[in-house]
């Protein structure tokens, strides 16, 4: 009968993870899902920029309204980042990540189907909340699931970030070729809901 390793505290868990040769099994699935969440954060953040011109035309936005829309999600992400950390400590890592995805879906759909500035802004508020919570928990979870000798892989989040922003812009070009007109921003913002839903 194989002898089981006893776990007496956090130090034993850290030693167990650091002793692994790689990230395998369920940990690997979670690892990739968390990176998928970081992809979503960047994708959602860039979604508005691709169609900002057509949105401005369609809704007759002022320069102040444009500034508010573009600044809302990143500003709220800063505010809700510590909230994400607090939630992770209180209820675990996975529930805040799932809550963030629900906010991301709701925010993207609200903005995509909005008929006025206020509704788009409320959608961006929800996206900012999702982004702030998700990023805080995701980075902590990645660090916890990654053995020390593979710590360099944590830097992949930067590549994921740039891939996501570029992907959204490429997708906007695809929508442009479908001749969606000034509604192109709706497709760009709404596609983030699909990514969040898949995750």
N, C-alpha and C positions, 0 to 999 in steps of 0.2 A: 504494500500500500504506500502510495507516494506521500511524503511528509508535506503538510501544508505550512506555508509561511504565515506566522502570526503578525498581525498588524496592531501595534500598540499606540500609534499616534501618527501625526502628520509627517514626521521625519521618516517613518517606515514607508509611507506611501511615496514620498519623494524619492527615497532610495530605490524603491521597486521600479518606479517609472524611469529613473536615471539609469538603471541597470539593463533596461531593454535595448535590444539591438536596433529596433525600428518602431515605427508606429503601425500597428497591425490590427486586424479584426474590427471590432466595433469602434475602437479609438480612432482608427483611420477614417471610418465613415463620418464620425463626429467631426474630426479634424477638417475634412473636406466640406462638410456642411457649414462649419463656422467660417471657413474661407469664402464659401458661397454667400454668407451673410455680409462679409466685408465687401464682396463684389456688389451686392445689392445696395449697401450704403453709398458707395461711390456712384453707382449707376443712377440711383434716385437723386443724388446730389447734382449730377450732370444733366438729368432729364429735362430740366426747365430751360437750360441754356440753349439747347439745340433749336427750340422753337420760340425763343423769346421775341424775336422780331415779329413773326406772324401773330403771336398772342397779343403783343402791344397794339398791332393794327386792328385785330378783331375786337378787342375789348376797349380800345381807345384809352390805354393806360397812360398815366402821367409818369414823369421821371421819378417822382417820389414813390409811386406805387410799384414801379419796376424795382427800385432799390429795396423796398420792403420785401417784395417777393423773393428776390435773389438772396437777401440776407437772413431771412427767417429760419430756414432749415439749419444752416450752419450755426447760427446764434443759439438756437434751442438745443442743438446737439451738445454744445459746450455746457449748457445748463443741466441737461439730463444725463450727461456722462457720469457724474457722481451718483445720480439716482440709480443708474444701472448697476454700479458697483454696490450700492447699498442693498438693492433688491437681490443681487446675486448672493450676498452674505446672508440675507434673511430667508430667502425661499429657494436657494440653489441656483445653478447656472442655467439649466434648460428653460424653466418657466419664463425668465425675462427675455430670453432669445425668441421664444414663441410669441410673447406679448408684443415684442418689437415687430415681428413679421405681420401680426394682425394690424398694428398701427400703420405699417408700411402699405399693406394692401388697401386699407380704408382711405389713407391719405392720398394715394395715387389715384384711386377711383374717384374720390371726391373732387380732386383737382381736374382730372380728365373730363369729367362730365359737368364741370362748373359753367354757370352762365354769367357769372360776374366776378369782380376782383375779390370780394370778401370770401366767396366759396373757394376760390383757388388758394387764397391765403390760408384758410382753415385746413385745406389739404396739405399745404406745405408745413403747417404747424405740426400736423400728425407725423409727417415724414421726418421732421426734425427730432421729434420725441423718439421715434423709432431708431433713427440714426444714432442718437446719443446713447440710448440704452444698449443697443446692439454692439456698438464699437467697444464700449467699456467691458462688457461681459466677454465678447469674442476674444479680445486680446488676452484677458486673464485665462480663459479656457485653453487657448492655444498654448500659452506658456506652461500650463499645468499638464497638458497632455503630451508635451514634447520632451523627450529625454534631453538632458543637458548637452550631450555630444552632438545633438542635431539642432541645437538652438539657433544656428544660422538660418534654418528654414523659416523662422518667424519673420524674417525680412521679406518673404514672399508677399506679404500683405501689400507692399508698395507696388509690386508688379501687378497684383490683382486689381489694385486701385486704378492704375493707369489703363489696364486692359478694359475695365468696366466703363470708364469715361469715354474711351475710344469706341467701345462697342455701341454705346448709346448714340454717338455721333454718326457711326456707320449705319445704324438702324434708321436714323433720321433721313439719311440719304436714300435708303430703300423706300421709306414712306414717301419721300419727295417724288420718286419715280412712279409711284402709284397715283400721283396727282391728287393728293388729299387737300391741297390748297392751304389756307390759313389754319386748318385743323391739324396741321402736322404736329404742333406742340401737344395736342391731346393724345396722339398716338405715342409720342415719345414718353410723356409722363405716365400714361396708362400702361405702357409695356412693363414698367417697374412693378406693377401689381401682379403681372404674370410671373415675373422672377420671384417675388416674395411668396406667391402662392405655391410655386413649385418647391421652394425651400421649406 
